[in-house]
Amino acid sequence: MDLITPELGLVFWTLITFLVLLFILRKFAWKPILGAVSDREEGIKNALASAEKARKEMENLHADNERILQEARAEREAMLKDARDMKNKIVSDAKDEAQVQASKMIEQAQAAIQSEKKAAMAELKSHVAGLSLSIAEKVVRNELSNKDKQLKLVEDMLGEATLN
């Protein structure tokens, strides 16, 4: 027996055994193996499709999140603008109201000052008139106490009356 060249019987029986084994594998193992490979391939395709679907959903969610974030930012800006406008309006209204109140107070103070001024002027006039009468009375008394002065005064007054 030579190791390099096999005998014909050995080749024959090896070939028959191989064919029987191939037939048995084809009959019993080939379909389950191909089914398992096919199932595995289908599972991988489904997993890839699910991953693609999940990726698209994530992109959609990301886009929705960005849109919602932009809307929230715009709403926040609008609320801040409204708050600033309201604050400015309230401040403006308060300033206007304060200006109106200040104007009223100034007018009332000016009216009170004018009233006090008129009252003071009337009192001053009354006082001056009283003093004038008192002085005139004293002067007239002094002038009329002397008979010659009385006559001269009457003549001067008559002279002025005839001239007018």
VENFEN-V68830 format. One line per field, one symbol per residue. ss: DSSP state (h for helix, s for strand, l for the rest). psi: psi as a letter, one per 40 degrees, with the letter a starting at -180 (. if undefined). A space follows every 50 residues. Layout:
ss->???
psi->???
//
This chain:
ss->lllllllhhhhhhhhhhhhhhhhhhhhhhhhhhhhhhhhhhhhhhhhhhh hhhhhhhhhhhhhhhhhhhhhhhhhhhhhhhhhhhhhhhhhhhhhhhhhh hhhhhhhhhhhhhhhhhhhhhhhhhhhhhhhhhhhhhhhhhhhhllhhhh hhhhhhhhhhhhhl
psi->hhddhiiddddddddddddddddddddddddddddddddddddddddddd dddddddddddddddddddddddddddddddddddddddddddddddddd dddddddddddddddddddddddddddddddddddddddddddedhdddd ddddddddddddd.
//
